[in-house]
Amino acid sequence: MPQAIRPVRVNHINMVLEDFDSGIAHFRSLYGADVIADYPQKEWHAGLFEIGRVIFEPFVPPTWLLSSRYGAHYLGIEYQAEMEAVRAAVADHGVRIVRDIGLALHTHPADTFGVAFEFYDGSFHDRDWPLIGGQMKSADYWRDAHPLGLTGLKAVTIVAEDGEGATRFLQSFLSAEPAYEEARPDIAAHAIGLTVADAVIELLVPTGVGAIRRHLDRWGPGIRSTVLGVRDIGQAQLYFADQGVELALGDRPGGIAVPAEANRGVIFEFAE
C-alpha cells in the first residue's frame, strides 16, 4: 500500500489575490482580521491574516497580467504533517511537487484534484507573532466578544468532477475519514464530507445544471469556499446587514455566504 500522510491540523488556507494592500484592508474592515505576518518577495507579496483562528495566506503576484484571466482564487491548504511521511506519500502516489523549500512543499494541483496541498512540520496556531506582539486572539474572543460569533474552521469545499476518484485519493493520500454524504438539490450537487485532521474537506460534485457545474466549467476542479462556523446564523446575518453586505445562500442548507464579488474574489460561507 502507498504511504499515507496523517496531518495534525490545518495550518492555513492559501489564496491568490489581485492586490495585497486593498485585500488586507478589506478583510480587516469587514471581519476584524489580524495580520500576523508579512512576507514581501520578488516572486509575490505573501502574508498571513487570521479570522476566528482560521489563518489565510494571500499570494499576490507583482503584476496581474498572468493571473488576470483566471482571477482571484483559492490556491490550496497547508497541513501540519511529518515531512518524511509527506515526501514518501508524494512519491508513492506519483504526485509532482510544484514548489519545494525544504521545510515545506506544495503539490502540483493538476495531480491533486485542483488543490495545491502544502505541508509543513510545525504549528502556526501556537506561536508568537511579532506583528501582533504575541499569540493570536483566543477562541473565546472570536466566539463571545466578536459580533460575528465565530467558532473556527468548519470545512473547506472542493469542487470535483469525479467524486469517487477524489474520495479514494483523499483517503489514500491524506488518511481522510468518511463523515457524511448528502444530496444538495438547491445547487444541483452531491456532497461528500471527509474528515482530515481537525476539519472537513467537503467534495461538491455536480449532478446537473447549477452553481457547482457553473463553478467547475469556469474554474475547473479545486477549492470553492472556506466554511467558517458561527454560534448563531441569525447573529451573523445581522452583522453583515449592519456592514451593508448583501449575502447569498450558502452551498449547505441553512448556510449563508459572502459571495466572491463582495469578498475580493473568494467565497466565505458561514454555518452553525
C-alpha positions as CSV (number, residue, x, y, z in Angstrom):
1,M,0.0,0.0,0.0
2,P,1.2,3.6,-0.7
3,Q,2.4,5.7,2.2
4,A,-0.4,7.9,3.7
5,I,0.0,11.3,5.3
6,R,-1.6,11.8,8.6
7,P,-2.0,15.6,9.0
8,V,-2.2,17.0,12.5
9,R,-4.2,20.1,11.7
10,V,-4.9,22.8,9.1
11,N,-2.2,25.5,9.4
12,H,-3.7,27.9,6.8
13,I,-5.6,28.2,3.6
14,N,-3.8,29.8,0.6
15,M,-5.4,32.2,-1.8
16,V,-4.3,34.3,-4.8
17,L,-5.5,38.0,-4.6
18,E,-5.1,40.8,-7.1
19,D,-3.8,43.4,-4.7
20,F,-2.2,42.9,-1.3
21,D,-2.9,46.2,0.5
22,S,-6.5,46.6,-0.6
23,G,-7.2,42.9,0.1
24,I,-5.8,43.1,3.6
25,A,-7.7,46.3,4.2
26,H,-11.0,44.5,3.1
27,F,-10.5,41.5,5.5
28,R,-9.6,43.9,8.3
29,S,-12.5,46.1,7.8
30,L,-15.2,43.5,7.2
31,Y,-14.1,40.7,9.6
32,G,-11.7,42.3,12.1
33,A,-8.8,40.2,10.7
34,D,-5.4,40.4,12.4
35,V,-2.4,40.5,10.1
36,I,0.2,38.2,11.8
37,A,2.9,38.1,9.1
38,D,4.1,40.0,6.1
39,Y,6.4,38.3,3.5
40,P,7.2,40.6,0.5
41,Q,9.3,38.8,-2.0
42,K,10.2,39.4,-5.7
43,E,8.1,36.5,-6.9
44,W,5.0,37.6,-4.9
45,H,3.8,39.5,-1.9
46,A,2.6,37.0,0.7
47,G,1.4,37.3,4.3
48,L,-0.8,35.8,6.9
49,F,-4.0,37.0,8.4
50,E,-6.4,35.3,10.8
51,I,-10.1,35.4,11.3
52,G,-11.7,33.3,14.1
53,R,-8.4,31.4,14.5
54,V,-8.6,30.4,10.8
55,I,-5.4,31.5,9.1
56,F,-5.2,32.6,5.5
57,E,-2.1,33.2,3.4
58,P,-2.7,35.5,0.4
59,F,-0.2,35.4,-2.5
60,V,-0.2,38.4,-4.8
61,P,1.9,38.4,-8.0
62,P,3.9,41.6,-8.8
63,T,1.8,42.1,-12.0
64,W,-1.7,40.8,-12.5
65,L,-1.3,40.1,-16.2
66,L,-0.5,36.4,-15.9
67,S,-3.3,35.7,-13.4
68,S,-6.0,38.1,-14.8
69,R,-7.8,35.6,-17.0
70,Y,-8.3,33.1,-14.1
71,G,-8.7,35.8,-11.4
72,A,-8.5,35.7,-7.6
73,H,-9.0,32.2,-6.3
74,Y,-8.1,29.7,-3.6
75,L,-4.8,28.0,-4.2
76,G,-4.6,25.3,-1.6
77,I,-4.4,24.2,2.0
78,E,-1.4,23.8,4.3
79,Y,-1.4,21.0,6.8
80,Q,0.9,20.4,9.7
81,A,2.4,17.0,9.0
82,E,5.6,15.0,9.4
83,M,7.7,15.8,6.3
84,E,9.4,12.4,5.9
85,A,6.0,10.8,5.6
86,V,4.8,13.5,3.3
87,R,7.7,13.0,0.9
88,A,7.2,9.2,0.9
89,A,3.4,9.6,0.2
90,V,4.0,12.2,-2.6
91,A,6.4,9.7,-4.3
92,D,4.2,6.7,-3.8
93,H,1.2,8.5,-5.3
94,G,3.2,9.8,-8.3
95,V,2.3,13.4,-7.3
96,R,4.5,16.2,-8.7
97,I,5.9,18.9,-6.4
98,V,5.3,22.4,-7.8
99,R,7.3,24.2,-5.0
100,D,9.8,22.8,-2.5
101,I,11.6,25.0,0.0
102,G,12.9,22.1,2.1
103,L,10.9,22.8,5.3
104,A,7.7,22.8,3.2
105,L,6.4,21.7,-0.2
106,H,3.3,22.3,-2.4
107,T,1.8,19.6,-4.6
108,H,1.1,20.2,-8.2
109,P,-2.7,21.0,-8.3
110,A,-3.1,19.1,-11.6
111,D,-2.2,15.9,-9.7
112,T,-4.3,16.6,-6.6
113,F,-7.8,17.5,-7.9
114,G,-7.1,21.1,-8.4
115,V,-5.7,21.8,-4.9
116,A,-2.0,22.7,-4.2
117,F,-1.7,20.8,-0.9
118,E,1.1,22.3,1.2
119,F,2.8,20.5,4.1
120,Y,5.0,21.8,6.9
121,D,6.1,20.1,10.1
122,G,5.1,22.8,12.6
123,S,2.1,24.6,14.0
124,F,1.1,28.1,13.1
125,H,-1.5,28.4,15.8
126,D,0.6,28.2,19.0
127,R,3.5,30.5,18.2
128,D,4.2,34.2,19.0
129,W,3.8,36.6,16.1
130,P,5.9,39.8,16.4
131,L,3.4,41.8,14.2
132,I,0.7,41.4,16.9
133,G,3.1,41.2,19.9
134,G,2.4,37.6,20.8
135,Q,-0.2,34.9,20.2
136,M,-3.4,35.2,18.2
137,K,-6.7,36.1,19.9
138,S,-8.3,33.3,21.8
139,A,-11.2,31.2,20.6
140,D,-13.3,32.6,23.4
141,Y,-12.8,36.1,22.0
142,W,-13.9,35.2,18.5
143,R,-16.9,33.3,19.8
144,D,-18.1,35.5,22.6
145,A,-16.7,39.1,22.0
146,H,-16.6,39.4,18.2
147,P,-20.0,40.3,16.9
148,L,-19.9,37.6,14.3
149,G,-19.6,34.9,16.9
150,L,-17.1,32.8,15.1
151,T,-16.4,29.2,16.2
152,G,-13.5,28.2,13.9
153,L,-13.0,26.3,10.7
154,K,-15.9,24.1,9.8
155,A,-14.9,22.9,6.3
156,V,-13.1,23.7,3.0
157,T,-15.2,22.8,0.0
158,I,-13.7,21.4,-3.2
159,V,-15.5,21.1,-6.5
160,A,-14.7,17.8,-8.2
161,E,-16.0,16.1,-11.4
162,D,-15.1,12.6,-10.1
163,G,-16.4,12.3,-6.5
164,E,-15.5,8.7,-6.1
165,G,-12.0,9.2,-7.5
166,A,-11.4,12.2,-5.3
167,T,-12.7,10.4,-2.3
168,R,-10.3,7.4,-2.9
169,F,-7.4,9.7,-3.4
170,L,-8.0,11.8,-0.2
171,Q,-8.4,8.6,1.8
172,S,-5.2,7.1,0.4
173,F,-3.2,10.3,0.4
174,L,-4.4,12.3,3.4
175,S,-5.9,9.5,5.6
176,A,-9.4,11.1,5.1
177,E,-12.2,9.5,7.1
178,P,-15.8,9.5,5.7
179,A,-18.1,11.9,7.6
180,Y,-21.3,12.2,5.6
181,E,-22.9,12.2,2.1
182,E,-26.0,14.1,1.1
183,A,-27.8,15.5,-1.9
184,R,-27.8,19.2,-2.3
185,P,-30.6,19.8,-4.8
186,D,-30.6,23.6,-4.4
187,I,-27.1,23.7,-6.0
188,A,-27.5,20.5,-8.2
189,A,-24.7,18.7,-6.4
190,H,-23.8,15.7,-4.3
191,A,-21.8,16.5,-1.2
192,I,-19.2,14.1,0.3
193,G,-17.8,15.1,3.7
194,L,-14.4,13.7,4.6
195,T,-12.6,14.5,7.9
196,V,-8.9,15.3,7.5
197,A,-7.1,16.2,10.7
198,D,-9.2,18.9,12.6
199,A,-11.6,20.0,9.8
200,V,-13.7,18.6,7.0
201,I,-13.0,18.6,3.3
202,E,-16.3,18.7,1.5
203,L,-16.4,17.5,-2.1
204,L,-19.1,19.0,-4.2
205,V,-19.9,17.0,-7.3
206,P,-22.3,18.5,-9.9
207,T,-25.4,16.4,-10.6
208,G,-26.9,18.8,-13.1
209,V,-27.0,22.4,-14.2
210,G,-26.4,24.7,-11.2
211,A,-23.9,26.6,-9.2
212,I,-21.4,23.8,-8.9
213,R,-21.5,22.9,-12.6
214,R,-21.0,26.6,-13.4
215,H,-18.1,26.8,-11.0
216,L,-16.5,23.7,-12.5
217,D,-16.9,24.9,-16.0
218,R,-15.5,28.3,-15.2
219,W,-12.5,27.4,-13.0
220,G,-12.1,23.7,-13.1
221,P,-11.6,21.4,-10.1
222,G,-10.4,23.0,-6.8
223,I,-11.3,24.8,-3.7
224,R,-14.6,26.7,-3.9
225,S,-15.0,28.1,-0.4
226,T,-14.0,28.3,3.2
227,V,-16.8,27.5,5.6
228,L,-16.5,29.3,9.0
229,G,-18.6,28.2,12.0
230,V,-20.8,30.6,13.8
231,R,-22.6,30.1,17.1
232,D,-25.8,31.7,15.7
233,I,-26.6,32.2,12.0
234,G,-29.1,35.0,12.8
235,Q,-26.5,36.9,14.6
236,A,-24.2,36.6,11.6
237,Q,-26.9,37.8,9.2
238,L,-27.5,40.9,11.4
239,Y,-23.8,41.6,11.5
240,F,-23.4,41.6,7.7
241,A,-26.6,43.6,7.3
242,D,-25.0,46.3,9.6
243,Q,-21.9,46.1,7.3
244,G,-24.0,46.7,4.2
245,V,-23.1,43.3,2.7
246,E,-25.6,41.5,0.5
247,L,-25.4,37.8,1.4
248,A,-26.0,34.8,-0.9
249,L,-27.3,31.4,0.1
250,G,-24.5,29.0,1.2
251,D,-23.9,25.7,-0.5
252,R,-25.3,23.9,2.5
253,P,-28.8,24.1,3.9
254,G,-29.2,26.9,6.4
255,G,-25.8,28.5,5.5
256,I,-25.0,31.9,4.2
257,A,-22.2,33.2,2.0
258,V,-20.3,36.4,1.3
259,P,-20.0,36.0,-2.4
260,A,-16.8,36.2,-4.3
261,E,-17.6,39.6,-5.8
262,A,-18.0,41.1,-2.3
263,N,-15.0,39.4,-0.9
264,R,-12.0,40.1,-3.1
265,G,-12.7,37.1,-5.3
266,V,-13.0,34.3,-2.8
267,I,-16.1,32.9,-1.1
268,F,-16.6,32.8,2.6
269,E,-19.5,30.7,3.9
270,F,-20.9,30.7,7.4
271,A,-22.9,27.9,9.1
272,E,-23.9,26.8,12.6
